[in-house]
Amino acid sequence: MARKYMHVQIYEGTILKMKEEGKTRQEMADMLGLEKTQIKEFIKRYNRRQRIGMIEPKRKGRPRKHPPTTLEGMTILITELEREVDLLRSFLHAAGRM
């Protein structure tokens, strides 16, 4: 059986307009001559593209029991940055660039 393939991307505006009007996926598929799964996957991909800019990267590791206050957090951040600077300086010194 031959695979039924169409570029769903060209129907993006029409699909989104129908979705705002409250049409079901099956109704959209019937009107455009596509399959319901094609519409479903297109909407899923579209929503994922919209969320990419809004999602914060997930922090790794176990969350703290007592999150630091803003002042405490800033002092921890400053000490971490000072450590990184010292490490980079020692690396540059060892490489002969400083």
C-alpha beads as a LAMMPS data file, in Angstrom:
LAMMPS data file: protein, C-alpha beads

98 atoms
97 bonds

1 atom types
1 bond types

-500.0 500.0 xlo xhi
-500.0 500.0 ylo yhi
-500.0 500.0 zlo zhi

Masses

1 110.0

Atoms # bond

1 1 1 0.000 0.000 0.000
2 1 1 1.423 3.362 -1.004
3 1 1 2.083 5.902 1.686
4 1 1 -0.218 8.900 1.614
5 1 1 2.034 11.898 2.166
6 1 1 1.230 15.563 1.896
7 1 1 3.042 18.643 3.130
8 1 1 0.831 19.613 6.042
9 1 1 2.938 22.741 6.604
10 1 1 1.267 24.488 3.653
11 1 1 -2.074 24.209 5.459
12 1 1 -0.739 25.781 8.676
13 1 1 -2.830 28.945 8.520
14 1 1 -5.990 27.068 7.591
15 1 1 -5.531 24.471 10.338
16 1 1 -4.902 27.102 13.002
17 1 1 -7.920 29.112 11.864
18 1 1 -10.137 26.005 12.009
19 1 1 -8.752 25.162 15.443
20 1 1 -9.707 28.632 16.728
21 1 1 -13.202 28.143 15.287
22 1 1 -13.523 24.985 17.386
23 1 1 -13.434 22.364 14.632
24 1 1 -12.439 18.846 15.616
25 1 1 -9.372 17.179 14.193
26 1 1 -11.526 14.813 12.161
27 1 1 -13.497 17.714 10.645
28 1 1 -10.255 19.491 9.723
29 1 1 -8.878 16.312 8.154
30 1 1 -12.042 15.734 6.113
31 1 1 -12.098 19.325 4.830
32 1 1 -8.418 19.278 3.801
33 1 1 -8.320 15.697 2.499
34 1 1 -5.816 14.570 5.119
35 1 1 -5.877 11.948 7.833
36 1 1 -6.742 12.706 11.431
37 1 1 -3.298 11.590 12.633
38 1 1 -1.615 14.045 10.269
39 1 1 -3.588 16.912 11.807
40 1 1 -2.902 15.631 15.321
41 1 1 0.854 15.395 14.748
42 1 1 0.965 18.812 13.068
43 1 1 -0.768 20.454 16.052
44 1 1 1.598 18.649 18.431
45 1 1 4.664 19.865 16.492
46 1 1 3.269 23.399 16.270
47 1 1 2.631 23.560 20.038
48 1 1 6.123 22.233 20.755
49 1 1 7.673 24.931 18.541
50 1 1 5.686 27.593 20.405
51 1 1 6.866 26.351 23.816
52 1 1 10.575 26.163 23.001
53 1 1 11.286 29.792 23.895
54 1 1 9.251 29.708 27.098
55 1 1 10.693 26.607 28.751
56 1 1 13.398 27.017 31.376
57 1 1 16.101 24.384 31.305
58 1 1 15.536 21.821 34.035
59 1 1 18.005 21.851 36.891
60 1 1 19.848 18.609 37.464
61 1 1 20.143 16.894 40.789
62 1 1 18.094 16.767 43.921
63 1 1 16.368 20.000 44.903
64 1 1 17.477 21.684 48.131
65 1 1 15.479 21.156 51.289
66 1 1 15.919 24.788 52.265
67 1 1 16.381 27.070 49.260
68 1 1 18.813 29.927 49.897
69 1 1 17.596 33.453 50.500
70 1 1 18.508 36.072 47.936
71 1 1 21.478 37.378 49.944
72 1 1 22.678 33.869 50.720
73 1 1 22.221 32.849 47.097
74 1 1 24.216 35.824 45.881
75 1 1 27.138 35.056 48.200
76 1 1 27.162 31.430 47.029
77 1 1 27.083 32.566 43.401
78 1 1 29.923 35.032 43.986
79 1 1 32.132 32.375 45.579
80 1 1 31.426 29.973 42.700
81 1 1 32.317 32.649 40.160
82 1 1 35.504 33.541 42.054
83 1 1 36.504 29.866 41.977
84 1 1 35.894 29.735 38.215
85 1 1 37.962 32.891 37.666
86 1 1 40.841 31.463 39.704
87 1 1 40.680 28.231 37.745
88 1 1 40.703 30.054 34.410
89 1 1 43.592 32.283 35.505
90 1 1 45.655 29.256 36.536
91 1 1 44.883 27.613 33.203
92 1 1 45.950 30.700 31.243
93 1 1 49.091 30.989 33.355
94 1 1 49.954 27.332 32.688
95 1 1 49.291 27.823 28.977
96 1 1 51.663 30.814 28.968
97 1 1 49.098 33.394 27.942
98 1 1 49.124 35.437 31.097

Bonds

1 1 1 2
2 1 2 3
3 1 3 4
4 1 4 5
5 1 5 6
6 1 6 7
7 1 7 8
8 1 8 9
9 1 9 10
10 1 10 11
11 1 11 12
12 1 12 13
13 1 13 14
14 1 14 15
15 1 15 16
16 1 16 17
17 1 17 18
18 1 18 19
19 1 19 20
20 1 20 21
21 1 21 22
22 1 22 23
23 1 23 24
24 1 24 25
25 1 25 26
26 1 26 27
27 1 27 28
28 1 28 29
29 1 29 30
30 1 30 31
31 1 31 32
32 1 32 33
33 1 33 34
34 1 34 35
35 1 35 36
36 1 36 37
37 1 37 38
38 1 38 39
39 1 39 40
40 1 40 41
41 1 41 42
42 1 42 43
43 1 43 44
44 1 44 45
45 1 45 46
46 1 46 47
47 1 47 48
48 1 48 49
49 1 49 50
50 1 50 51
51 1 51 52
52 1 52 53
53 1 53 54
54 1 54 55
55 1 55 56
56 1 56 57
57 1 57 58
58 1 58 59
59 1 59 60
60 1 60 61
61 1 61 62
62 1 62 63
63 1 63 64
64 1 64 65
65 1 65 66
66 1 66 67
67 1 67 68
68 1 68 69
69 1 69 70
70 1 70 71
71 1 71 72
72 1 72 73
73 1 73 74
74 1 74 75
75 1 75 76
76 1 76 77
77 1 77 78
78 1 78 79
79 1 79 80
80 1 80 81
81 1 81 82
82 1 82 83
83 1 83 84
84 1 84 85
85 1 85 86
86 1 86 87
87 1 87 88
88 1 88 89
89 1 89 90
90 1 90 91
91 1 91 92
92 1 92 93
93 1 93 94
94 1 94 95
95 1 95 96
96 1 96 97
97 1 97 98
